């Protein structure tokens, strides 16, 4: 059942609903003429600032035929948050997961980002990640004029997702009345301060231009955004898995105690720089033709170094002596403190450099022939990502320099460890072949390209179909190709052998005092690798062969949608009914390694794929009740395409010569999509475009789900035939090799149900008391529940366990609250977003997706500003001060139980001062 536990936000929403009920009763007793006059007056009021963005979003929601949420820019180049993801995450039913301190990926209605799709101006976008979900921090908020989230699809919405479809929109210049030139700049500081040669400061700058020419037949919008931000992080991490140890596994700790085999503390510093350009050119020579050309480009370059101390607590120190643990503290069966003796700490430098870019072009032409409208749209987008991951390891010499470390995992805001020796002296720590080796590196590369063409026609409904005003029909073709390569290799000592790091590569020591560990050295990792080490990454090692893959998709979508505008009795009804047919051809190519083949023939290609058709009917109805009440009902079949990396043909294959049983692990190019039947019901009460309250419920019956599991009976005939050709004569007598065996991979399985309820209120308080003019609140509460439990991917059992887990991304409770005051140019805004515990997705050092239990987050932001009015000499100028993550909310993960922490991450508070000027 849904947990509807009360809190302050729930009470506030309930109060808002009660207030509107009394207002609705009063309104219903007034005459229709007065109501119409009030509506006209409200619609003609000119609003600016916070209210402008809110009222624009309300208009989008009210006028839509689907159930949608929207966020609109207050002005050109002025979305209210630092990133587009933070703006989206404030919408009802949506929640963000933070990465590197920034809201980056979005969950819709309790489902992970895998189930949603993202569009830019109605076109599906590529992604720089291994999957298809978009990383929203790559889209500068200054270049986005608004976002519409479709919670229910219609047949004409191409590229729709199962949980929702997020459509980001850029400016349409022919919709602007006057020329607009807007400039803004921001200066930022992070509260964690300077470390390892990286200061805590950053800046953002953007400029936008919108104008019309040639008697308003040509419109041009151009925007440029630049950001240069410091990356600062404190983190303590414990090794996974937390396991119940056996007798004398960890001397001094009782058998059956849950115990982690290692701990690390790090100070991460770096820089993230991004440049984005948006351009839109519109041409409308007459009312019969409008041509729109969109271009979008963003390029990001970022690097960071984690300077960390790491200690293996699992009875491994290079083989010098056994671990001994004294002063053991156990709480509820979990080891939470003690002193670990005979450990050999490392000081490590973990460097990551990433460059990515997204290019997108679209050309839309709309033609009108009498009552018939034809739309032709061509689009192309491409994403590229290049990374370099480098690792250095330092150790005290001469070996062994074993230490005793005090541990306290239950005290303070971070787990604590305090070594007995000093690790701050550069001259005593050496690049050497440590107990973890001398280093390792990777250079992953991703390309993602998507080409599309859409042809649609709208025409009046035939006579006799009185419910329908017009009909839309069309076809969309999308061709996507994504490939990944990942070269890796050891980083070995150079000819000089064991060495300390020269002063020219050293930074000031970093302070790990937050973890109790004191100061450790920090250094320029890539420069040290270049000077003292040898790194020759390769893709040809046997274990790397399956990490190179290509996935291709061709999707042809045909659709038919009838638009409804009628009356049932005295109730106006609008909406649509229709169907989509998606014909999908998916394939993947990769290789696997067969060590039994002759040299030169050990890499064997794999090419797999399938085709299928999905039919997706949909219905959206909006009943316009008296007193500006709207009741919406929707039904649809929805799909979400499988993750791209799960469609890879890669596999690691082998044959057990003792049993003759083949086996492998890898991807599955023959996956079907996630499929759900969905029902939605919502009630919305509007006060013109000024305010609204709403309540919604939804139910999704997932007919299928995708699980990564080990299955018997998989057909390995091509692989076994190739293996037998080279190895058949070496088989032991009596052994017959089967053609089927065990395969660990993503497979389609049974689904289950997901259900939820959402309450929303957007209320200027002068709606009730005139003395509160300028004050307002926007609040939402979402409650989600599911009976779906999934067996965890075998690669993630070390962090989430082997028992079935809840849906990744599902927070049972999500709250958003914004309070604001706006009057005579003065603006104050306080934003809070809160979500309960969930299972999040992160990338581990191996470059693989892994899951974590994530503690619920409570993030608080604030902004104060002033805009000079028309009658002042500073007309068009606005100033603001903004603080993000005011309470320094941490990101914390755990292994099944909160007393078994994995990562505790602090990104600090961020302060910005800025100026906007609009000509």
C-alpha positions in Angstrom: 0.0 0.0 0.0 1.0 3.6 -0.5 2.6 5.2 2.6 0.8 8.5 3.0 2.6 9.5 6.2 1.9 13.1 7.0 4.5 15.8 7.0 4.5 19.5 6.8 4.3 19.5 3.0 1.4 17.1 3.0 -0.5 19.3 5.5 0.2 22.4 3.4 -1.2 20.7 0.3 -4.2 19.5 2.1 -4.8 23.1 3.4 -4.5 24.4 -0.1 -7.1 21.9 -1.4 -9.4 23.0 1.4 -8.9 26.6 0.6 -9.7 26.1 -3.0 -12.8 24.2 -2.2 -14.2 27.2 -0.3 -13.1 29.5 -3.2 -14.7 27.2 -5.8 -18.0 27.3 -3.9 -17.9 31.1 -3.8 -17.1 31.3 -7.4 -19.9 28.9 -8.4 -22.4 31.3 -6.9 -21.4 34.2 -9.1 -22.9 34.8 -12.5 -21.3 33.5 -15.8 -20.8 37.0 -17.1 -18.7 38.1 -14.2 -16.6 34.9 -14.4 -15.8 35.6 -18.1 -14.8 39.2 -17.3 -12.5 38.0 -14.6 -10.9 35.6 -16.9 -10.3 38.3 -19.5 -8.8 40.6 -17.0 -6.5 37.9 -15.6 -5.3 36.9 -19.1 -4.4 40.5 -20.0 -2.3 41.3 -16.9 1.3 41.7 -17.8 3.5 39.7 -15.4 7.2 39.4 -15.0 9.8 37.5 -13.1 8.8 34.4 -11.0 5.1 34.8 -11.7 5.7 35.0 -15.5 7.4 31.6 -15.5 4.8 30.0 -13.2 1.9 31.3 -15.2 3.4 30.3 -18.6 3.8 26.7 -17.2 0.2 26.7 -15.9 -1.0 27.7 -19.4 0.8 24.8 -20.9 -0.6 22.4 -18.4 -4.1 23.7 -18.7 -4.3 23.7 -22.5 -2.7 20.3 -23.0 -4.9 17.3 -24.0 -2.5 14.9 -22.2 -1.6 15.0 -18.5 1.6 17.1 -18.5 3.8 19.1 -16.3 5.8 22.1 -17.5 8.5 24.6 -16.5 9.0 27.8 -18.4 11.7 30.4 -18.3 10.9 33.6 -16.5 12.5 35.5 -19.4 14.8 34.8 -22.3 17.9 33.0 -20.9 16.4 32.8 -17.4 15.3 29.4 -16.2 15.1 29.6 -12.4 17.8 27.0 -11.6 21.4 26.5 -12.2 20.8 23.5 -14.4 17.9 22.3 -16.5 17.8 19.1 -14.4 17.1 21.0 -11.2 14.2 22.8 -12.8 12.8 19.5 -14.1 13.2 17.8 -10.7 10.9 20.3 -9.1 7.9 19.1 -11.1 5.3 16.8 -9.5 6.2 13.1 -9.8 9.8 13.7 -10.9 13.1 13.2 -8.9 16.7 13.8 -9.6 19.8 11.8 -8.8 22.9 13.9 -8.1 26.2 13.1 -9.8 29.3 15.1 -8.8 27.0 17.4 -6.9 24.8 18.2 -9.8 21.3 17.0 -10.6 22.0 14.9 -13.7 19.5 12.1 -14.4 15.7 12.2 -13.8 13.3 9.6 -12.6 9.7 9.9 -13.6 6.9 8.5 -11.5 9.2 6.1 -9.6 10.9 4.5 -12.5 14.5 4.8 -13.4 15.8 7.1 -16.2 15.8 4.0 -18.5 12.0 4.3 -18.8 11.8 7.9 -19.9 12.9 9.5 -23.2 14.1 13.0 -23.8 13.4 15.2 -26.8 14.8 18.5 -28.0 12.1 20.4 -29.9 10.2 17.2 -30.4 13.1 15.2 -31.6 14.7 12.3 -29.8 18.3 13.0 -28.7 21.5 11.0 -28.5 23.4 10.5 -25.3 27.1 10.6 -24.3 26.6 7.7 -21.8 26.6 4.0 -22.6 22.8 4.0 -22.5 20.1 6.1 -24.1 19.1 8.2 -21.1 20.2 11.9 -21.3 22.6 13.5 -18.9 20.7 16.8 -18.4 23.6 18.9 -17.1 24.9 18.9 -20.7 22.1 21.2 -21.7 22.7 24.8 -20.5 19.5 26.0 -18.8 20.1 29.5 -20.3 19.5 28.0 -23.8 16.3 26.3 -22.9 13.0 28.3 -22.9 10.9 25.5 -21.4 10.3 21.8 -20.7 7.1 19.9 -21.1 6.9 16.5 -19.4 4.2 14.2 -21.0 3.0 11.8 -18.3 0.5 10.3 -20.7 1.3 9.8 -24.4 -0.8 10.3 -27.4 -0.4 8.6 -30.8 1.3 11.6 -32.4 4.0 11.8 -29.8 7.0 10.1 -31.4 9.8 8.8 -29.2 7.6 8.5 -26.2 8.8 6.7 -23.1 7.1 4.4 -20.6 7.3 6.5 -17.5 7.2 9.9 -19.3 8.5 11.9 -22.2 10.5 15.1 -21.5 10.5 17.6 -24.3 13.0 20.5 -24.0 12.1 23.5 -26.2 14.3 26.4 -27.4 13.1 29.8 -28.5 10.8 30.3 -31.5 11.8 33.8 -32.7 8.7 34.6 -34.8 6.7 34.2 -31.5 8.4 37.3 -30.1 7.0 40.7 -30.5 10.2 42.8 -30.2 13.9 42.4 -30.5 15.5 40.9 -27.4 19.2 41.0 -26.4 19.9 39.5 -23.0 23.2 39.1 -21.3 23.9 37.4 -17.9 26.9 36.5 -15.9 27.4 34.6 -12.6 30.3 34.2 -10.2 30.4 31.1 -8.0 32.2 29.8 -4.9 32.1 26.4 -3.3 32.2 26.1 0.4 34.7 23.3 0.5 37.5 25.7 -0.4 40.8 25.3 -2.4 42.7 22.0 -2.5 45.3 20.3 -4.7 45.9 23.4 -6.8 42.2 23.9 -7.6 40.4 27.0 -6.3 36.7 26.9 -5.4 35.6 29.5 -7.9 33.6 29.3 -11.1 31.8 31.5 -13.5 28.9 31.3 -16.0 28.2 33.7 -18.9 25.5 33.7 -21.6 24.1 36.0 -24.2 20.9 35.6 -26.3 19.6 37.5 -29.3 16.1 37.3 -30.8 14.8 39.4 -33.6 12.6 39.5 -36.7 13.4 40.8 -40.1 11.8 41.3 -43.6 8.4 42.5 -42.4 8.4 39.8 -39.7 8.8 37.0 -42.2 12.2 35.9 -40.9 13.0 35.3 -37.3 16.4 34.6 -35.8 17.4 33.4 -32.3 21.0 32.8 -31.2 22.2 31.9 -27.8 25.6 31.2 -26.3 26.4 29.8 -22.9 29.7 29.3 -21.2 30.4 27.8 -17.8 33.7 27.1 -15.9 33.0 25.5 -12.6 35.2 24.0 -9.9 34.6 20.4 -8.8 35.1 19.8 -5.1 34.3 16.7 -3.1 35.0 15.0 0.2 34.2 11.2 0.3 34.7 8.2 2.5 34.0 4.8 1.0 33.9 1.3 2.3 34.6 -1.8 0.3 31.7 -4.0 -0.8 30.5 -6.5 0.0 29.6 -6.2 3.6 29.6 -10.0 4.4 29.1 -12.2 7.4 32.6 -13.5 8.0 33.6 -17.0 9.0 35.7 -18.2 11.9 39.1 -16.6 12.0 38.6 -14.9 8.7 39.4 -11.5 10.3 41.3 -12.4 13.5 39.7 -10.7 16.5 36.3 -10.3 14.9 33.7 -13.0 15.8 32.3 -15.3 13.1 28.9 -14.1 11.7 29.7 -10.4 12.1 29.1 -8.3 9.0 32.4 -6.8 8.0 33.8 -4.6 5.2 37.3 -5.5 3.8 38.5 -1.9 3.2 38.1 1.8 3.6 39.2 4.9 1.7 38.9 8.7 2.2 39.5 11.1 -0.7 39.5 14.8 -1.6 38.4 15.2 -5.2 39.2 18.4 -7.0 38.9 19.4 -10.7 37.2 21.6 -13.2 34.2 21.4 -15.5 34.0 23.7 -18.5 31.2 23.7 -21.0 30.2 25.8 -24.0 26.9 25.7 -25.7 25.4 27.3 -28.8 21.7 27.4 -29.9 20.4 28.9 -33.1 17.0 28.9 -34.6 16.1 30.5 -38.0 12.5 30.7 -39.0 11.0 31.8 -42.3 7.3 32.4 -42.8 6.7 34.2 -46.2 2.9 33.7 -45.9 0.4 31.8 -43.8 0.8 28.7 -45.9 4.4 27.9 -45.2 6.7 28.1 -42.1 10.2 26.8 -42.2 12.2 26.3 -39.0 15.9 25.4 -38.9 17.3 24.4 -35.4 20.9 23.9 -34.5 22.3 23.0 -31.1 25.9 22.3 -30.0 27.4 21.7 -26.7 31.0 20.8 -25.8 32.2 19.9 -22.3 35.6 19.3 -21.0 36.2 18.2 -17.4 38.8 16.7 -15.3 39.2 15.7 -11.6 41.7 14.0 -9.4 40.8 12.0 -6.3 43.7 12.2 -3.8 43.0 9.3 -1.5 44.2 7.1 1.3 43.1 3.5 1.1 43.5 0.7 3.6 42.7 -3.0 3.0 41.1 -4.4 6.1 40.5 -7.9 4.7 43.6 -9.7 5.9 45.7 -8.7 2.9 48.8 -6.6 3.2 51.1 -8.1 0.5 51.6 -11.3 2.5 53.7 -9.8 5.3 51.6 -10.7 8.3 48.1 -11.5 9.3 45.5 -8.9 10.2 44.7 -8.5 13.9 41.7 -6.5 15.1 41.4 -5.3 18.7 39.0 -3.2 20.7 36.2 -4.5 18.5 32.8 -2.7 18.5 29.9 -4.6 17.1 26.4 -3.2 16.9 23.4 -5.3 15.8 25.7 -7.8 14.2 27.7 -5.2 12.2 31.3 -4.3 12.8 31.4 -0.5 13.5 34.7 0.1 15.2 38.1 -1.2 16.5 41.8 -1.0 15.8 43.2 -2.9 12.8 46.8 -3.9 13.1 49.3 -5.0 10.4 47.6 -3.1 7.6 49.6 -1.5 4.7 47.9 1.8 3.7 48.2 3.3 0.2 48.1 6.9 -1.0 46.5 7.0 -4.4 45.9 9.4 -7.2 42.8 8.6 -9.4 42.5 10.9 -12.4 39.7 11.2 -14.8 39.6 13.4 -17.9 36.4 13.6 -20.0 35.5 15.4 -23.2 32.1 15.1 -24.8 30.1 16.9 -27.4 26.6 16.9 -28.8 25.6 18.2 -32.2 22.0 18.4 -33.3 20.3 19.8 -36.4 16.6 19.8 -37.3 14.7 21.3 -40.2 10.9 21.5 -40.0 8.6 22.7 -42.7 4.9 23.2 -42.2 2.6 23.7 -45.2 -1.0 24.6 -45.2 -3.3 23.7 -48.2 -6.7 25.0 -47.3 -7.9 22.8 -44.3 -5.0 20.4 -44.7 -1.6 20.9 -42.9 1.5 18.9 -43.9 4.6 18.8 -41.7 8.0 17.4 -42.9 10.8 17.2 -40.4 14.4 16.1 -40.9 16.8 15.7 -38.0 20.3 14.6 -37.1 22.2 14.4 -33.8 25.5 13.0 -32.8 27.3 12.6 -29.4 30.9 11.7 -28.8 32.7 11.0 -25.5 36.4 10.5 -24.8 37.8 9.6 -21.4 41.1 9.0 -19.8 41.3 7.2 -16.4 44.7 7.0 -14.8 45.8 5.6 -11.4 48.9 6.1 -9.4 49.8 4.2 -6.2 52.2 5.3 -3.5 53.5 3.3 -0.5 55.9 3.8 2.4 59.2 2.1 1.9 61.2 0.1 2.7 58.5 -2.6 2.8 56.8 -3.6 4.9 55.7 -0.5 6.8 52.7 -2.0 8.5 50.5 0.3 10.5 47.7 0.2 13.1 44.5 2.1 12.2 41.7 3.1 14.6 38.3 2.7 13.0 34.9 4.2 13.9 32.1 3.7 11.3 29.3 4.9 13.5 30.6 8.3 14.8 30.3 11.7 13.2 29.0 12.6 9.7 31.6 10.5 8.0 33.0 7.0 8.9 36.4 7.6 10.6 39.8 6.0 10.4 43.0 7.3 12.0 46.4 5.8 11.0 49.2 5.6 13.5 51.9 6.8 11.0 52.5 10.0 9.2 51.5 10.0 5.5 52.0 13.6 4.6 55.7 13.5 3.7 56.2 13.3 -0.1 59.8 12.1 0.4 58.8 8.9 2.3 56.1 7.8 -0.2 57.2 6.1 -3.4 55.8 5.1 -6.8 56.4 1.4 -6.6 54.7 -2.0 -7.3 52.5 -1.6 -4.2 50.1 -4.3 -2.8 47.7 -2.9 -5.4 50.2 -2.7 -8.2 51.7 0.4 -9.7 48.6 1.6 -11.5 46.0 1.0 -14.1 44.3 3.0 -16.9 41.4 3.2 -19.4 40.5 5.2 -22.4 36.8 4.6 -23.2 35.3 6.2 -26.3 31.6 6.4 -27.2 29.9 7.5 -30.5 26.1 7.9 -30.8 24.4 9.0 -34.0 20.7 9.4 -34.7 19.1 10.3 -38.0 15.4 10.9 -38.4 12.7 11.9 -40.8 9.0 12.6 -40.1 6.1 13.3 -42.5 2.7 14.1 -41.0 -0.6 15.4 -42.2 -3.5 17.0 -40.4 -6.9 17.2 -42.1 -10.6 17.8 -41.0 -12.5 14.8 -39.7 -15.0 13.3 -42.2 -18.6 14.4 -41.9 -20.5 12.2 -39.6 -17.7 11.9 -37.0 -19.1 14.6 -34.8 -16.8 13.9 -31.9 -13.7 14.6 -33.9 -12.5 17.9 -35.2 -9.5 16.7 -37.2 -7.2 13.8 -37.7 -3.4 13.5 -37.7 -1.6 10.7 -39.6 2.1 10.2 -40.3 5.2 8.2 -40.3 8.6 8.7 -38.6 11.8 6.9 -39.4 14.7 6.9 -36.9 18.1 5.3 -37.6 20.4 5.1 -34.5 23.9 3.7 -34.2 25.9 3.6 -31.0 29.4 2.1 -30.5 31.8 1.8 -27.7 35.5 1.0 -27.5 37.5 0.7 -24.3 41.2 0.3 -24.3 42.8 -0.5 -21.0 46.2 -1.5 -19.5 48.6 -1.6 -16.6 50.5 1.6 -15.8 54.0 0.2 -15.1 57.1 1.8 -13.7 59.4 3.3 -16.2 63.1 2.6 -16.6 64.0 4.6 -13.6 62.3 2.1 -11.3 61.0 3.0 -7.8 61.0 6.7 -7.3 59.5 9.5 -5.2 57.6 12.3 -7.0 59.6 15.4 -7.8 58.5 18.7 -6.3 57.6 20.1 -9.7 54.6 17.7 -9.8 53.5 18.2 -6.2 50.6 20.2 -4.9 50.0 21.3 -1.3 48.9 18.3 0.8 45.2 17.7 1.0 43.4 17.5 4.4 41.4 14.3 5.0 40.6 15.5 8.5 36.8 15.1 7.8 37.6 11.3 7.9 40.1 11.5 10.7 43.0 10.6 8.4 45.0 13.9 8.4 47.0 15.2 5.5 48.2 13.2 2.5 50.2 14.3 -0.6 48.5 15.5 -3.8 50.2 15.5 -7.2 49.7 16.0 -10.9 48.7 12.4 -11.9 48.9 12.7 -15.7 52.3 14.5 -15.5 53.6 11.8 -13.2 52.4 9.0 -15.6 54.1 10.8 -18.5 57.4 11.3 -16.5 57.9 8.1 -14.6 55.6 5.4 -16.0 54.6 3.5 -19.1 50.9 3.3 -20.2 50.1 1.5 -23.4 46.3 0.8 -23.4 45.1 -1.9 -25.7 41.8 -3.5 -26.8 43.4 -6.9 -27.8 43.7 -8.6 -24.5 41.2 -11.5 -24.1 39.2 -9.9 -21.3 38.9 -6.7 -23.3 37.5 -8.1 -26.5 33.8 -8.1 -25.4 34.1 -4.5 -24.2 34.0 -3.2 -27.8 30.6 -3.3 -29.4 28.1 -1.6 -31.8 24.3 -1.4 -31.5 22.1 -0.4 -34.4 18.4 0.4 -34.3 16.0 1.3 -37.1 12.5 2.3 -35.9 9.7 3.1 -38.3 6.7 4.6 -36.5 3.3 5.1 -38.1 0.5 6.8 -36.3 -3.1 7.8 -36.6 -4.7 10.2 -34.1 -8.2 11.6 -34.0 -8.6 14.8 -32.1 -11.7 15.1 -30.0 -13.8 18.2 -29.3 -17.4 17.6 -28.3 -19.9 17.8 -25.5 -21.4 15.1 -23.4 -24.6 16.6 -22.1 -23.5 20.1 -20.9 -19.9 19.1 -20.4 -17.3 20.0 -23.0 -14.8 17.2 -23.7 -11.6 17.5 -25.6 -8.7 15.0 -26.2 -7.6 12.4 -28.7 -7.7 8.7 -29.5 -5.2 6.9 -31.7 -2.7 4.2 -32.3 1.0 3.9 -33.1 2.7 1.0 -34.8 6.4 0.8 -34.1 8.4 -1.5 -36.4 11.8 -2.1 -34.8 14.9 -3.7 -36.3 17.7 -4.0 -33.8 21.1 -5.6 -34.2 24.5 -5.6 -32.6 28.0 -6.6 -33.6 30.9 -7.5 -31.3 33.5 -10.2 -30.8 34.3 -12.9 -28.3 37.6 -14.6 -27.4 38.1 -18.3 -27.9 41.6 -19.1 -26.5 41.4 -22.6 -27.9 41.6 -21.4 -31.5 44.9 -21.0 -33.4 46.8 -17.8 -32.8 45.3 -15.2 -35.1 41.9 -16.8 -35.1 41.0 -16.4 -31.4 38.8 -13.3 -31.9 35.5 -14.5 -33.3 32.8 -12.0 -34.5 29.2 -12.1 -33.3 26.3 -10.5 -35.2 22.8 -10.9 -33.6 19.5 -9.1 -33.8 15.8 -9.3 -34.3 12.7 -7.4 -35.7 9.3 -6.9 -34.1 6.2 -4.7 -34.2 4.5 -3.1 -31.2 1.0 -1.6 -31.4 0.4 1.3 -29.0 -3.2 2.5 -28.6 -3.8 5.6 -26.5 -6.8 7.7 -25.3 -6.7 11.1 -23.6 -9.9 12.9 -22.5 -10.3 16.2 -20.7 -13.7 17.0 -19.2 -14.2 20.8 -18.7 -16.4 21.1 -15.7 -17.9 24.3 -14.2 -15.8 26.7 -12.1 -12.7 26.0 -14.1 -12.4 22.3 -13.0 -10.9 19.8 -15.4 -11.0 16.0 -15.0 -8.6 14.1 -17.2 -8.7 10.4 -18.0 -6.1 8.5 -20.0 -5.3 5.0 -21.1 -2.4 3.8 -23.2 0.0 1.0 -23.9 3.5 2.2 -23.4 6.9 0.9 -24.2 10.5 1.7 -23.3 13.3 0.4 -25.4 16.0 -1.8 -23.7 19.2 -0.1 -22.5 21.6 0.2 -25.4 24.4 -1.5 -23.5 22.2 -4.4 -22.7 21.5 -4.9 -26.4 25.3 -5.5 -27.1 26.2 -8.8 -28.7 29.3 -9.1 -26.5 30.0 -12.2 -24.6 32.7 -14.1 -22.7 32.4 -17.7 -23.8 33.9 -21.0 -22.6 33.4 -24.7 -22.3 33.8 -26.7 -19.1 35.8 -29.7 -20.4 34.9 -31.7 -17.3 31.2 -31.7 -18.0 31.0 -30.6 -21.6 28.7 -27.7 -20.6 29.2 -24.4 -22.5 28.6 -21.1 -20.7 29.0 -17.4 -21.2 28.0 -13.9 -19.9 27.3 -10.8 -21.9 24.5 -8.8 -23.6 21.4 -9.8 -25.5 20.5 -8.3 -28.9 17.3 -10.2 -28.9 15.6 -8.3 -26.1 12.0 -7.1 -26.3 11.2 -3.7 -24.8 9.6 -3.0 -21.5 5.8 -2.9 -22.1 3.1 -1.5 -19.8 -0.7 -0.9 -19.9 -1.3 2.4 -18.1 -4.4 4.2 -16.7 -4.3 7.8 -15.4 -6.9 10.0 -13.7 -6.4 13.6 -12.6 -8.5 16.5 -11.3 -7.3 20.1 -11.8 -8.8 23.2 -10.5 -7.7 26.5 -12.1 -7.9 30.1 -11.2 -7.4 31.5 -14.7 -3.7 31.1 -15.5 -2.7 32.4 -12.1 -3.1 29.4 -9.9 -4.2 25.8 -9.7 -4.5 22.7 -7.5 -4.5 19.2 -8.7 -4.7 15.6 -7.6 -3.8 12.6 -9.8 -3.5 8.9 -9.6 -1.9 6.4 -12.0 -1.5 2.7 -12.5 0.9 0.9 -14.7 0.7 -2.8 -15.4 4.2 -3.8 -16.6 3.6 -6.8 -18.8 7.4 -7.5 -19.1 10.6 -6.5 -17.3 14.2 -7.0 -18.2 16.3 -8.9 -15.7 20.0 -9.8 -15.8 20.2 -13.5 -14.6 21.7 -16.8 -15.3 19.6 -19.1 -17.5 20.1 -22.6 -18.7 19.2 -23.8 -22.2 20.8 -20.9 -24.2 21.7 -22.0 -27.7 25.4 -21.7 -28.2 25.5 -23.7 -31.4 27.7 -21.3 -33.5 30.1 -20.9 -30.6 30.3 -24.6 -29.7 30.8 -25.6 -33.4 33.7 -23.2 -33.7 35.2 -24.4 -30.4 34.9 -28.1 -31.4 36.6 -27.5 -34.6 39.7 -26.4 -32.8 39.4 -28.4 -29.6 37.4 -31.5 -30.3 40.3 -33.9 -30.5 41.6 -32.7 -27.0 38.4 -33.6 -25.1 38.7 -36.2 -22.4 37.3 -39.6 -23.3 33.5 -39.8 -22.9 32.9 -36.1 -22.8 30.3 -34.8 -25.2 29.9 -31.0 -25.5 26.3 -29.8 -25.3 25.0 -27.2 -27.7 23.1 -25.4 -25.0 24.3 -24.1 -21.6 24.2 -21.3 -19.0 24.1 -17.7 -20.1 24.2 -14.8 -17.7 22.7 -11.8 -19.6 19.7 -9.5 -19.7 16.4 -11.4 -20.4 12.8 -10.5 -20.6 10.7 -11.7 -17.7 7.4 -11.1 -15.9 6.5 -7.6 -14.8 4.1 -6.4 -12.2 2.3 -3.2 -11.2 3.3 0.3 -10.3 0.9 2.8 -8.9 1.0 6.3 -7.4 -0.7 9.4 -6.4 0.3 13.1 -6.9 -0.9 16.2 -5.1 0.1 19.7 -6.5 -0.7 23.3 -5.6 0.6 26.5 -7.3 -0.9 29.3 -5.3 -0.2 33.1 -5.1 -1.3 33.8 -1.5 -3.2 37.0 -2.5 -5.7 34.6 -3.9 -7.0 34.3 -0.4 -5.7 37.4 1.5 -4.9 40.6 -0.3 -2.3 41.6 2.4 -0.2 38.6 1.2 0.2 40.1 -2.4 3.5 39.0 -3.8 3.8 35.8 -1.7 3.2 32.4 -3.2 3.9 28.7 -2.9 4.4 25.9 -5.4 4.2 22.5 -3.7 3.8 18.8 -4.7 3.8 15.5 -3.0 4.2 12.2 -4.9 3.6 8.7 -3.4 4.7 5.6 -5.4 4.5 1.9 -4.8 5.2 -1.2 -6.7 4.8 -5.0 -6.3 7.7 -5.6 -8.7 10.9 -7.0 -7.2 13.8 -7.9 -9.4 16.7 -10.3 -9.0 19.8 -8.1 -8.9 22.3 -8.2 -11.7 25.0 -10.7 -10.6 27.5 -7.8 -10.9 25.7 -5.7 -8.3 25.0 -8.3 -5.6 28.1 -7.1 -3.7 26.3 -3.8 -3.0 22.6 -4.7 -3.0 22.7 -8.3 -2.0 21.4 -11.4 -3.8 17.7 -11.1 -2.6 15.2 -9.5 -4.9 15.3 -5.7 -4.8 12.7 -2.9 -5.4 12.7 -1.1 -8.7 15.8 1.1 -9.3 14.9 4.8 -9.2 11.8 4.2 -7.1 11.4 6.6 -4.2 8.1 5.9 -2.4 7.8 9.6 -1.4 9.0 12.6 -3.3 8.3 16.2 -2.1 8.9 19.5 -3.8 8.3 22.9 -2.2 8.9 26.4 -3.4 8.0 29.6 -1.4 8.5 32.9 -3.1 7.9 36.6 -2.7 7.9 39.1 -5.6 7.0 42.7 -5.5 8.2 45.9 -7.2 11.2 44.1 -8.7 12.3 42.4 -5.4 12.3 38.6 -5.5 13.0 36.0 -2.9 12.7 32.3 -3.6 13.3 29.2 -1.4 13.3 25.8 -3.0 13.3 22.4 -1.3 13.3 19.0 -3.0 13.1 15.8 -0.9 12.9 12.1 -1.8 12.9 8.9 0.3 15.5 6.1 -0.1 15.9 4.6 -3.5 18.2 2.3 -5.5 20.4 4.5 -7.7 22.7 3.7 -10.5 26.4 4.6 -10.6 29.4 3.7 -12.8 32.2 1.8 -11.0 35.9 1.8 -11.8 35.4 -1.1 -14.2 33.2 1.2 -16.3 30.2 -1.0 -15.6 26.8 0.0 -14.3 26.2 -0.9 -10.6 23.4 -0.3 -8.2 23.4 1.2 -4.7 20.9 1.7 -2.0 20.8 5.5 -1.7 19.6 7.4 1.4 16.8 9.8 0.9 17.9 13.4 0.1 16.7 16.8 1.3 18.2 19.6 -0.8 17.5 23.2 0.0 18.3 26.2 -2.4 17.6 29.9 -2.0 17.7 33.0 -4.2 17.3 36.7 -3.7 17.2 39.3 -6.5 16.2 42.7 -7.6 15.1 43.9 -11.1 15.1 47.6 -11.9 11.8 48.9 -13.3 11.0 50.7 -16.5 11.1 54.1 -14.9 14.7 53.8 -13.7 18.0 54.5 -15.3 18.9 50.8 -14.9 15.9 49.5 -16.7 16.5 45.9 -17.9 19.1 45.2 -15.2 18.6 42.6 -12.5 20.9 41.4 -9.8 20.7 38.2 -7.8 22.4 36.1 -5.1 21.8 32.4 -5.1 22.8 29.6 -2.7 22.6 25.9 -3.6 22.5 22.9 -1.2 22.2 25.3 1.8 22.2 22.5 4.3 25.2 20.7 2.7 23.1 17.6 2.1 25.3 14.6 1.6 24.9 11.7 -0.9 25.0 8.5 1.1 24.8 4.9 -0.1 24.6 1.7 1.9 24.6 -2.1 1.5 21.1 -3.3 2.4 21.2 -1.8 5.9 22.0 1.8 6.8 24.5 0.7 9.5 26.6 -0.7 6.6 27.7 2.4 4.7 29.4 2.3 1.3 29.9 5.9 0.1 29.4 9.1 2.1 29.9 12.1 -0.2 30.0 15.8 0.5 29.9 18.4 -2.3 29.5 21.5 -0.1 27.4 24.5 -0.5 27.6 26.6 -3.7 27.1 30.4 -3.7 26.5 32.5 -6.8 26.2 36.2 -7.4 25.0 37.3 -10.8 23.7 40.0 -13.1 21.2 39.9 -16.0 20.7 42.7 -18.5 18.0 42.7 -21.1 18.0 45.3 -23.8 
